[in-house]
Amino acid sequence: MKIAVLGGTFNPIHNGHLNIVDAVLQNLNPDKLIIMPTGTPPHKLAQDLVSDEDRLSMLKLAVADRENVTVSDYEMKQEGKSYTVLTMEHLSELYPEDELYFIMGSDMLFTFLKWFMPDRIMQLATLIGICRDEDIRKKDKESAQKIISAGGRCILINCPAVEVSSTEVRQKVKAGEDISTLVPESVAEYIKERGLYIND
């Protein structure tokens, strides 16, 4: 089986994330795509995170209509910071006979070789770089080639950018503005019902 993994804070999940999911489903056609929200990201402070329960619930609502897409709370359950290499080692043990793919955006692709234990990650998984901007396509290809030259496997998938960020969603919620074009309807309703992001 081909198993793709998409990590992130997802605070909250938005249509840009779902655009990436759909691009990978269409281009890679994985048997399973696992969305795995982070616990404590090693690269940034996440002081405005809502509860793990809320982030998981929003993720499950957002992908409910997509076959072969599941949500995992594995990283949330781990103590300390979330490192990709530990997650991929766990998945490798869980799916020893399957092909693993790790999805990342252009910004992460560019810095990947400076991550914690990139060589081990490359042993465990093929990297998928999401190319969202025509202007930096050349840079994406150069980043992919450096990873390949370092012994890794890397494929690029074109995915036109959807201009939205989780920060923008949170700011609009706090300001009482409409978010119906930024997140799935089910997620917008959940945020409203739970009163999320109002006091961030």
N, C-alpha and C positions, 0 to 999 in steps of 0.2 A: 504494500500500500504506500501511497504518497501522502504524507502528513505534513501540513503547513502550520506554522505557529506565528501568531501575531500578538506581540506584547504591547503594553502601553499603560498609561495611567487611567485613561478612559473616564475622565472626571468633568463632564460625562462623555459617553460615546456620542458621536455626531455623524452627519451625513458624509463628511470627508473620510472618516474611518470606514464607513460602509462602502464607499466608492472603492477603497483599496481592497476590501474583502471581495467585492464583486469582480474586480479586475483579476485577482488571483484565481478565483473560482473559474473564470472564463478562460484565462490563459494557461494556467497550470493544470486545471481539472483535478485537484487533489481528492483523494478518497475521504479525507477529513481535514477540516481547518479548525484549529483550536485557537480561540481568543483567550489570552491569559493576562488579566490585569495584574499590575505590579503590586507588591506589598510596599516596601520603602525603596523608591528608585535610588540607585547609587549616585546618579549624576545630578540630582537636583532635590531641593527641599520641597516637600509636598504638604505644606501646612494647611492648605485649603481643601484637602481631600474630604469628601463625604465618607460615610461608613462603607466598609467593604460590602456589607449587605446591600446597600443602595446601589453601589456601582455594579455589583453582580446582577441585581434585579434589572437595572436599566439595560445591561448587555443582553440578557436573556430575552427581554422584550424586543430589543432592536433586531435580533437575528432569528426570531421565532419562525419567520417565513422562509428561511434559507436552509436548504437541505445540506447535510454534511458539515454544518457549522455548529461547533459546541463551545461552551464557555467553561474554563477551568479555574478553580480557586487555589491551585497548587502554590503559586508564588505568594498569595495572600497569607497562606498558612505557615510560611517559613519565617523563622526568627531572623532578625537582622536585615541587611540590605539584599535586594534582589539582583543576582548576577546571572546573566544569560547562560554562561557556561554550566552553572549548577542545574539550571532548568533543563538544558539540552541533555546533560548527562542523565537526569531523571527520566526524560522522555525516551532516551536511547535504551535505558534498562526496561522501560515499560513496553516499548515497541522495537525489540531487538532485530527483527527481520524486515523492518520497514525503512523507507527513505524519508529522512527528515529535511524540512525546508524552513528556514528562518527568514521572516519578512522584515524589511527595514526600509525607512525612507532615505532620501538622498543625503540628508545631513548625517545620519548614522553611518551610511555606507562610506562617506568621506573619512570618518574618524575611526572606523571599525578596527583597523590594525593597531590602534592605541588602546583598545578595550582590554579588560582583564582576561587573560588567557585566550587570545584570538585564535592561536594555532589549534587549541583543543576544540573550540567551536567549529572551526573549519573541518576538523576530522569527523565531527558528528553530523554536520548538516550542510546542505547547499544553501547559500545565501540568495535571497530574492531582493533585488533593489527596485524600489518603486520610483519610477521617473515621472514626476508630475509637472515639470516645467521645461518647455522647449529650450529656454535660454541657458540651462545648465546641463543639457543632455550630454554635451562633450565631457563635462566634468564627471558626470555619472559613469560614462564609459571608461574614463581614465581610472576612476576609483575601482571599478569592477576589474579592470586589467591588473591593477596592483594586487588585488586580493588573489586573482588567479596566479599571478607571478609568485605569490607567497605560498602557493600550494593549495589554495582554496578553490571552491566551485562557486560561481556567481552568475546568475542570470538577471537580466533587466526586464521589467514589465512596464510598459507605458500606461499611465493612468492620469488623464487630465485632472488638474487640481480643482477641488471644490473649495471655494474661498470661505473657510470656516475653521475656527479653532475652539477648543474647549474653554479657553479663557474668554473668548467673545461670548460664548453661550452663557457662562456664569455672570459676566458683566451685564448682559441683557436681562437675565432673570432678576438680578439685583435691582436693576433700573425699572423693572416692571414692563419691559418691552417684549414683543412677540418673538418667539423662537421657533415657530411652526415650520419655517423654511430651512432651519439649521439642523434639526434632529427629527427622528421619526415621531409620528403623532403619539404613539404609545409612550415614548420617552418624555415628551413634553407634558403629557397628562400626569405621568408619574412624578415628575419634578414639581408640578403644581400641587398635586395631592399631598406630597410629603413635605412641601415647603422648603425644598432644598435650595441652597446657594443664596438665600435671601440675606443672611447675616454674615456672609464671608467678608 
